[in-house]
Every structure is written in structure tokens, then in C-alpha cells.
């Protein structure tokens, strides 16, 4: 989706077909994923080098190409159930979803069968877009009015049209080897230090020193193959900010499709519910939150509607 606002359309009126176009938040997420990607390439190359010199470059290439598997329908179905905890809708749930989804896709000018609909078994009103073609809503979301359900679905379609879920999956895939190396080396460090602790109790100082040196050597290897680790204190807040920006962009897409007022109704319901619960914490929680505060989303959406009226 482009950064320039599109004129709003009325719901249920066909619009100019929309294609997937990355916005600022999508581009930033790709940029912020690069350190983890480079670290993962280094990890896979290191593992390949342990096999043979040729595998030091063959294995990273194979791993990079294998990322395309994540967007194959069968793999997406597996991700929907195992990673996101969603399930296929029942016949009644599918009927309740199909009509509003078709309406939203008609407005956006995109084929409704391009995406697969899923259900998340939670008791709150919520929805998410994932991978390349997954749109999921909670059972409670189906209790909203038809226009409000369409607004929620329009927001999720906005994520897909901007490429947010695909890029998020790409970033997750990029980080797998790097994160795995952290887990493995952390385990080895604990094992080495535990051995040193055992020998310390029986009076073997040389083994204790050796275990400490070994743990430090493993730590050196960890940072050598994961140069992104020192950047994490800086990158993590930026990733969270990018996610919050993507949420507001998806809200704007829903508004451009004519669902702004209905989406504000849904957000207002969320806000009323949140105000009955204890306040969420302070600066750190806000800094690392993946979603903007609901009140901020409402104000941003109202401002967008005012400028495009």
C-alpha cells in the first residue's frame, strides 16, 4: 500500500482493484530483520563448514531458498494451527464469515478466495492476519454486528495488502538459526559451568578454571556468529514501533475502504473493556508493545477520517 491516502469508498461498492504494495512499516521491518538474517547466514555457514568447505556456502543458499516453503498453502495451514493456534471454521462459522469477507474483498477489488479464513478459540474480540493468506478471527468477533465484522476483516485485509504478515513471517524465518544458536550455546555454557561446579566441590581448581575459560570461549563464538546480539537493545524497540505503525496503516486501509466509523465502534468497545481492567504498566511496556494503545488508534483513525472527508 502506498503512503499517499486513497479516497474513501462506500462499503459494498466495488473499488479499483488493490494489489499488495509495501508501506513504510513493511520496509522498516525488512530493514530491521537484516541483522538477524546475516547472523543466521553466519550460523548456517558455520554449521556447513563443519561438514565440508563446500557446504559452508551451499547450506546457507539452500536454507535461504527453503524460506519460500513458508508461503506454500500446506505450510501455511501447518503454521496456522501450530504457530498461531487457529483452526478451520465450522460450517456455521464459515457461513457467518463468508458474507462479510466477500463484501470487504468486493470493496477492495481483490478475490476473496485468495485468502483462507480461520478461527481462534478465545473469548475476546480479536483477529489477526498471518503468513501470506491467513485471516483469523476469534469466536467472539462473530458476535459483532455485520458492519463491525466487516470492519475487523477490512483491517486484517489491510495488513495483507501492505505485506505486513508476509514480512513478519520472513523476519521470523530469518531469525530461526540465530535464535537456535543462542539456545544451543547457552545450554553448552551451563553444562560446562555445571561440570566446573562439580569439580570445585571435590577440590579441582584447574578443572574449574578450564570450565570458566570454556564458557567464555563459547560466549565468544556466540557473539562471533551473532553480531546482531549487541544491537538487540536498539533494534527491539524499533521493531515494536514498526509493528505499531503497521497497525495504524491497516486501520487507515479499513477507513479507505469505507469502514472507518464501524472500526472506531469496535475500538471504542475494546477501550471500554480495557478501562475496567488494571492499568497496563509503564514506559517499558509501552516501548515494547506491538500494538498502539487503543485510545491512540481511535484518535489516529478519527484524524485520518477528518483529513480525507
HELIX and SHEET records of a PDB file:
HELIX    1   1 UNK A   24  UNK A   51  1                                  28    
HELIX    2   2 UNK A   55  UNK A   66  1                                  12    
HELIX    3   3 UNK A   67  UNK A   71  5                                   5    
HELIX    4   4 UNK A   73  UNK A   82  1                                  10    
HELIX    5   5 UNK A   91  UNK A  108  1                                  18    
HELIX    6   6 UNK A  112  UNK A  114  5                                   3    
HELIX    7   7 UNK A  139  UNK A  143  5                                   5    
HELIX    8   8 UNK A  146  UNK A  162  1                                  17    
HELIX    9   9 UNK A  164  UNK A  201  1                                  38    
HELIX   10  10 UNK A  205  UNK A  225  1                                  21    
HELIX   11  11 UNK A  229  UNK A  231  5                                   3    
HELIX   12  12 UNK A  232  UNK A  256  1                                  25    
HELIX   13  13 UNK A  260  UNK A  274  1                                  15    
HELIX   14  14 UNK A  283  UNK A  288  1                                   6    
HELIX   15  15 UNK A  294  UNK A  308  1                                  15    
SHEET    1   A 4 UNK A  86  UNK A  88  0                                        
SHEET    2   A 4 UNK A 116  UNK A 120 -1                                        
SHEET    3   A 4 UNK A 134  UNK A 138  1                                        
SHEET    4   A 4 UNK A 127  UNK A 130 -1                                        
END                                                                             
